[in-house]
Amino acid sequence: MAKGYGRMGGGHMGGMGNMRSQFQDLQRQMAEQQEKIAAMEVTSSVGGGVLKVTMSGDQICKNVEIDPEFLKDADAEMLQDMLLTGINSALEQSKKLQEEQMNSITGGLTSSLSGLGLGF
């Protein structure tokens, strides 16, 4: 029998175990960060502050505030346009916040892997 036949290559397997441990640590850190992000909020202000939309870091709309004085002169179409603008702006801010916060622990790894089609 050849020397070394049947061995699993201890150094190689040990490295795989270390990689697995590092990956599990990264997963744990990402889950913790996602919880923190969900507790964060961003607020979009539209029309000089007459409409404010607050959204959580995990893209859940938490509050819509409309200045009652604005409603005296606004028509439905204007209100709808402002709501769309405010919600879309808050959503964009929330996504940016999430990306920045996740990149702080992954160093851009998630966007790199996503670009490879790995779905992170």
Z-matrix of the N, CA and C atoms (Angstrom, degrees):
N
C 1 1.432
C 2 1.516 1 108.83
N 3 1.322 2 116.43 1 138.85
C 4 1.460 3 120.46 2 -178.11
C 5 1.511 4 109.49 3 -69.94
N 6 1.331 5 112.41 4 147.62
C 7 1.451 6 119.19 5 179.63
C 8 1.535 7 109.36 6 -60.09
N 9 1.315 8 117.44 7 131.12
C 10 1.446 9 121.76 8 177.78
C 11 1.513 10 113.73 9 86.64
N 12 1.315 11 117.78 10 -2.64
C 13 1.462 12 120.15 11 -178.49
C 14 1.531 13 110.31 12 -64.88
N 15 1.306 14 115.92 13 134.92
C 16 1.457 15 120.09 14 177.12
C 17 1.518 16 113.80 15 88.49
N 18 1.326 17 117.78 16 -4.72
C 19 1.470 18 119.68 17 178.09
C 20 1.519 19 109.55 18 -81.56
N 21 1.302 20 114.91 19 152.21
C 22 1.453 21 120.30 20 -177.65
C 23 1.526 22 112.67 21 -91.92
N 24 1.302 23 118.30 22 0.41
C 25 1.458 24 119.69 23 -179.57
C 26 1.516 25 110.51 24 70.87
N 27 1.320 26 116.53 25 67.74
C 28 1.453 27 123.39 26 -173.89
C 29 1.511 28 114.57 27 -47.01
N 30 1.328 29 118.84 28 -41.55
C 31 1.457 30 120.88 29 -179.15
C 32 1.510 31 111.78 30 -63.18
N 33 1.305 32 116.39 31 -41.91
C 34 1.456 33 120.77 32 -178.81
C 35 1.532 34 110.79 33 -66.94
N 36 1.305 35 117.07 34 -44.79
C 37 1.462 36 120.80 35 -178.58
C 38 1.530 37 110.54 36 -68.04
N 39 1.321 38 116.86 37 -35.82
C 40 1.461 39 119.76 38 177.66
C 41 1.510 40 110.72 39 -62.98
N 42 1.331 41 116.17 40 -38.98
C 43 1.464 42 120.80 41 177.78
C 44 1.517 43 111.56 42 -64.47
N 45 1.318 44 117.00 43 -36.49
C 46 1.466 45 120.89 44 178.46
C 47 1.523 46 110.27 45 -66.37
N 48 1.334 47 116.51 46 -39.67
C 49 1.459 48 120.32 47 178.00
C 50 1.518 49 111.00 48 -63.45
N 51 1.327 50 115.86 49 -39.22
C 52 1.465 51 120.73 50 178.80
C 53 1.531 52 110.29 51 -66.12
N 54 1.327 53 116.38 52 -42.57
C 55 1.464 54 120.19 53 177.83
C 56 1.522 55 110.78 54 -61.65
N 57 1.324 56 115.55 55 -41.72
C 58 1.465 57 120.17 56 179.47
C 59 1.530 58 110.27 57 -62.34
N 60 1.309 59 116.68 58 -42.38
C 61 1.461 60 121.39 59 178.53
C 62 1.528 61 111.06 60 -63.10
N 63 1.335 62 116.24 61 -42.41
C 64 1.459 63 120.36 62 178.24
C 65 1.533 64 110.87 63 -64.28
N 66 1.313 65 115.96 64 -39.81
C 67 1.465 66 120.60 65 179.10
C 68 1.527 67 110.40 66 -64.75
N 69 1.337 68 117.02 67 -41.87
C 70 1.457 69 120.79 68 178.47
C 71 1.531 70 110.63 69 -64.46
N 72 1.340 71 116.85 70 -38.96
C 73 1.468 72 120.72 71 176.24
C 74 1.528 73 110.26 72 -61.85
N 75 1.332 74 116.60 73 -43.77
C 76 1.462 75 121.24 74 179.19
C 77 1.526 76 110.43 75 -62.68
N 78 1.328 77 117.17 76 -41.90
C 79 1.466 78 120.78 77 178.32
C 80 1.524 79 110.74 78 -61.43
N 81 1.323 80 116.86 79 -42.23
C 82 1.458 81 121.48 80 179.68
C 83 1.529 82 110.42 81 -64.23
N 84 1.339 83 116.03 82 -44.82
C 85 1.461 84 120.41 83 179.37
C 86 1.535 85 110.78 84 -62.93
N 87 1.310 86 116.36 85 -39.90
C 88 1.465 87 120.38 86 179.83
C 89 1.525 88 110.79 87 -65.78
N 90 1.326 89 117.78 88 -40.85
C 91 1.462 90 121.06 89 178.45
C 92 1.528 91 110.46 90 -63.85
N 93 1.337 92 116.63 91 -42.35
C 94 1.462 93 120.53 92 177.78
C 95 1.533 94 110.63 93 -63.04
N 96 1.324 95 115.52 94 -42.31
C 97 1.465 96 119.77 95 -179.65
C 98 1.528 97 110.95 96 -65.17
N 99 1.327 98 117.16 97 -38.44
C 100 1.462 99 120.86 98 179.02
C 101 1.527 100 110.83 99 -63.48
N 102 1.337 101 117.28 100 -36.20
C 103 1.463 102 120.54 101 176.44
C 104 1.526 103 110.41 102 -64.87
N 105 1.333 104 116.46 103 -42.18
C 106 1.466 105 120.65 104 178.88
C 107 1.529 106 110.35 105 -64.23
N 108 1.322 107 116.43 106 -42.66
C 109 1.464 108 121.43 107 -179.51
C 110 1.528 109 110.19 108 -61.94
N 111 1.326 110 117.03 109 -41.34
C 112 1.465 111 120.81 110 -179.55
C 113 1.530 112 111.29 111 -60.50
N 114 1.326 113 117.08 112 -29.50
C 115 1.466 114 120.99 113 -179.59
C 116 1.532 115 112.33 114 -82.78
N 117 1.332 116 117.42 115 -14.54
C 118 1.460 117 121.37 116 179.46
C 119 1.530 118 110.17 117 -80.06
N 120 1.326 119 115.67 118 155.24
C 121 1.460 120 120.03 119 178.67
C 122 1.516 121 111.15 120 -135.27
N 123 1.323 122 115.05 121 150.30
C 124 1.463 123 122.44 122 172.68
C 125 1.524 124 106.91 123 -125.40
N 126 1.324 125 115.85 124 151.35
C 127 1.461 126 120.56 125 178.95
C 128 1.519 127 109.44 126 -129.00
N 129 1.315 128 115.00 127 129.76
C 130 1.460 129 122.49 128 176.23
C 131 1.522 130 107.75 129 -103.33
N 132 1.315 131 115.54 130 134.30
C 133 1.460 132 121.22 131 179.09
C 134 1.524 133 108.63 132 -116.12
N 135 1.313 134 116.85 133 131.14
C 136 1.459 135 122.63 134 -175.95
C 137 1.534 136 108.83 135 -126.85
N 138 1.326 137 115.33 136 149.18
C 139 1.459 138 120.86 137 175.22
C 140 1.514 139 113.51 138 64.43
N 141 1.309 140 115.70 139 40.51
C 142 1.460 141 118.82 140 179.27
C 143 1.518 142 113.29 141 70.01
N 144 1.314 143 116.62 142 23.26
C 145 1.459 144 120.98 143 176.97
C 146 1.523 145 114.91 144 96.89
N 147 1.336 146 117.48 145 4.35
C 148 1.466 147 118.37 146 -179.48
C 149 1.528 148 111.90 147 -75.12
N 150 1.331 149 116.89 148 -18.55
C 151 1.458 150 121.48 149 177.51
C 152 1.525 151 108.51 150 -134.72
N 153 1.317 152 116.60 151 129.29
C 154 1.463 153 121.83 152 178.54
C 155 1.524 154 108.79 153 -129.02
N 156 1.330 155 115.31 154 134.25
C 157 1.451 156 121.43 155 178.31
C 158 1.524 157 107.51 156 -121.61
N 159 1.327 158 116.09 157 125.61
C 160 1.460 159 121.46 158 178.58
C 161 1.521 160 108.71 159 -109.69
N 162 1.339 161 115.39 160 131.40
C 163 1.452 162 121.59 161 -177.67
C 164 1.524 163 109.02 162 -132.27
N 165 1.320 164 116.31 163 145.50
C 166 1.463 165 120.70 164 177.69
C 167 1.530 166 109.67 165 -78.93
N 168 1.309 167 114.94 166 166.74
C 169 1.463 168 120.89 167 179.58
C 170 1.510 169 113.30 168 -65.55
N 171 1.329 170 116.99 169 -16.48
C 172 1.467 171 119.61 170 176.75
C 173 1.529 172 111.72 171 -104.79
N 174 1.343 173 114.92 172 29.50
C 175 1.463 174 124.76 173 171.94
C 176 1.526 175 114.71 174 61.81
N 177 1.321 176 116.66 175 42.32
C 178 1.461 177 120.98 176 173.01
C 179 1.522 178 107.61 177 -112.02
N 180 1.328 179 115.89 178 124.21
C 181 1.459 180 120.69 179 179.61
C 182 1.523 181 108.17 180 -70.00
N 183 1.335 182 115.79 181 121.48
C 184 1.459 183 121.43 182 -175.54
C 185 1.526 184 112.87 183 -100.14
N 186 1.337 185 117.00 184 -31.04
C 187 1.449 186 118.93 185 -174.69
C 188 1.529 187 110.41 186 -160.71
N 189 1.315 188 115.44 187 143.78
C 190 1.464 189 122.84 188 171.20
C 191 1.519 190 105.63 189 -128.12
N 192 1.315 191 115.68 190 122.94
C 193 1.460 192 121.03 191 -178.44
C 194 1.529 193 108.85 192 -120.45
N 195 1.337 194 115.84 193 126.37
C 196 1.461 195 121.57 194 -179.68
C 197 1.527 196 108.01 195 -121.11
N 198 1.309 197 115.89 196 128.53
C 199 1.461 198 121.21 197 177.14
C 200 1.531 199 108.20 198 -65.05
N 201 1.332 200 118.05 199 122.28
C 202 1.473 201 120.69 200 -178.91
C 203 1.531 202 113.22 201 -57.85
N 204 1.313 203 118.15 202 -29.50
C 205 1.465 204 121.10 203 179.14
C 206 1.526 205 110.91 204 -64.97
N 207 1.334 206 115.89 205 -34.16
C 208 1.467 207 120.68 206 178.82
C 209 1.526 208 110.61 207 -63.29
N 210 1.313 209 116.47 208 -36.90
C 211 1.466 210 120.60 209 -176.06
C 212 1.523 211 113.13 210 -67.74
N 213 1.327 212 116.96 211 -20.09
C 214 1.465 213 119.62 212 179.90
C 215 1.528 214 112.22 213 -66.75
N 216 1.348 215 115.90 214 -33.13
C 217 1.462 216 120.21 215 -176.23
C 218 1.525 217 114.23 216 -111.74
N 219 1.317 218 118.09 217 -7.92
C 220 1.464 219 120.93 218 -174.66
C 221 1.521 220 111.26 219 -84.14
N 222 1.318 221 114.31 220 146.36
C 223 1.458 222 118.31 221 171.69
C 224 1.531 223 107.91 222 -101.38
N 225 1.318 224 116.13 223 170.03
C 226 1.464 225 121.36 224 -175.50
C 227 1.524 226 111.85 225 -59.06
N 228 1.325 227 116.84 226 -42.88
C 229 1.467 228 120.51 227 -177.59
C 230 1.532 229 111.43 228 -63.68
N 231 1.337 230 116.22 229 -41.52
C 232 1.465 231 119.74 230 179.23
C 233 1.529 232 110.25 231 -64.68
N 234 1.317 233 117.26 232 -42.99
C 235 1.465 234 121.43 233 179.01
C 236 1.524 235 110.55 234 -62.83
N 237 1.321 236 116.76 235 -43.27
C 238 1.462 237 120.71 236 178.90
C 239 1.530 238 111.16 237 -60.86
N 240 1.330 239 116.46 238 -45.22
C 241 1.467 240 120.65 239 178.97
C 242 1.523 241 111.08 240 -60.96
N 243 1.321 242 116.50 241 -42.88
C 244 1.462 243 119.91 242 -179.40
C 245 1.522 244 111.11 243 -67.64
N 246 1.326 245 116.68 244 -39.08
C 247 1.470 246 119.71 245 177.33
C 248 1.526 247 111.14 246 -62.38
N 249 1.326 248 116.44 247 -45.96
C 250 1.468 249 119.70 248 178.12
C 251 1.527 250 111.49 249 -59.28
N 252 1.318 251 115.54 250 -45.34
C 253 1.460 252 120.06 251 179.97
C 254 1.522 253 110.64 252 -62.70
N 255 1.313 254 116.87 253 -45.82
C 256 1.461 255 121.15 254 -178.92
C 257 1.515 256 112.91 255 -64.45
N 258 1.325 257 116.59 256 -44.62
C 259 1.469 258 120.53 257 -179.60
C 260 1.522 259 110.55 258 -65.90
N 261 1.330 260 117.17 259 -45.72
C 262 1.461 261 119.91 260 179.87
C 263 1.523 262 112.04 261 -64.17
N 264 1.319 263 117.28 262 -37.69
C 265 1.454 264 121.29 263 177.97
C 266 1.529 265 110.87 264 -66.10
N 267 1.336 266 116.99 265 -44.82
C 268 1.466 267 120.68 266 178.44
C 269 1.527 268 110.90 267 -64.03
N 270 1.323 269 116.90 268 -38.83
C 271 1.462 270 121.16 269 177.88
C 272 1.521 271 110.88 270 -62.48
N 273 1.327 272 116.84 271 -44.52
C 274 1.462 273 121.36 272 178.72
C 275 1.537 274 110.76 273 -62.58
N 276 1.325 275 116.71 274 -43.38
C 277 1.464 276 120.77 275 178.20
C 278 1.527 277 110.89 276 -62.17
N 279 1.330 278 116.06 277 -40.54
C 280 1.457 279 121.46 278 -179.61
C 281 1.528 280 111.03 279 -65.13
N 282 1.325 281 115.93 280 -42.95
C 283 1.470 282 119.82 281 178.13
C 284 1.531 283 110.99 282 -63.73
N 285 1.320 284 116.52 283 -41.05
C 286 1.462 285 121.13 284 178.88
C 287 1.526 286 110.43 285 -64.16
N 288 1.326 287 116.79 286 -43.12
C 289 1.458 288 121.38 287 177.18
C 290 1.525 289 110.61 288 -58.92
N 291 1.324 290 116.08 289 -47.28
C 292 1.457 291 121.33 290 179.96
C 293 1.529 292 111.10 291 -60.12
N 294 1.317 293 116.74 292 -45.58
C 295 1.462 294 121.08 293 -179.81
C 296 1.525 295 111.22 294 -62.31
N 297 1.329 296 116.47 295 -45.76
C 298 1.467 297 120.52 296 179.84
C 299 1.526 298 111.37 297 -61.88
N 300 1.326 299 116.00 298 -44.00
C 301 1.463 300 120.22 299 -177.95
C 302 1.536 301 111.28 300 -67.22
N 303 1.319 302 117.29 301 -40.60
C 304 1.465 303 120.13 302 -179.95
C 305 1.526 304 110.78 303 -70.98
N 306 1.334 305 117.25 304 -37.07
C 307 1.457 306 120.25 305 178.40
C 308 1.518 307 111.72 306 -65.44
N 309 1.335 308 116.80 307 -24.58
C 310 1.459 309 119.55 308 179.62
C 311 1.526 310 111.66 309 -65.29
N 312 1.337 311 117.98 310 -26.74
C 313 1.465 312 118.62 311 178.23
C 314 1.522 313 112.77 312 -104.13
N 315 1.320 314 117.31 313 -22.53
C 316 1.470 315 118.77 314 -178.14
C 317 1.517 316 112.51 315 -100.18
N 318 1.327 317 116.60 316 -11.16
C 319 1.457 318 119.58 317 -178.79
C 320 1.516 319 113.01 318 61.85
N 321 1.327 320 116.69 319 31.94
C 322 1.460 321 120.23 320 179.49
C 323 1.515 322 113.14 321 85.30
N 324 1.326 323 117.34 322 2.74
C 325 1.460 324 121.50 323 -178.11
C 326 1.521 325 111.72 324 -59.45
N 327 1.341 326 117.65 325 -41.06
C 328 1.464 327 119.20 326 -176.73
C 329 1.516 328 111.85 327 -63.95
N 330 1.334 329 118.08 328 -39.66
C 331 1.460 330 118.76 329 180.00
C 332 1.522 331 110.51 330 -71.73
N 333 1.336 332 117.50 331 -32.54
C 334 1.460 333 120.48 332 177.30
C 335 1.516 334 110.46 333 -65.97
N 336 1.337 335 116.58 334 -45.29
C 337 1.461 336 120.68 335 -179.98
C 338 1.521 337 110.51 336 -67.94
N 339 1.321 338 116.59 337 -37.33
C 340 1.457 339 120.55 338 178.19
C 341 1.520 340 110.33 339 -61.45
N 342 1.334 341 116.54 340 -38.71
C 343 1.445 342 121.48 341 178.45
C 344 1.515 343 112.90 342 -64.78
N 345 1.343 344 116.31 343 -20.95
C 346 1.450 345 120.93 344 177.64
C 347 1.522 346 111.67 345 -89.82
N 348 1.331 347 116.59 346 2.26
C 349 1.448 348 120.31 347 178.91
C 350 1.504 349 113.82 348 83.09
N 351 1.341 350 117.42 349 21.28
C 352 1.461 351 119.87 350 -178.30
C 353 1.526 352 112.54 351 -90.88
N 354 1.321 353 117.64 352 -3.29
C 355 1.447 354 120.64 353 170.18
C 356 1.506 355 117.27 354 72.89
N 357 1.302 356 119.35 355 28.75
C 358 1.472 357 120.71 356 177.53
C 359 1.494 358 110.15 357 -89.12
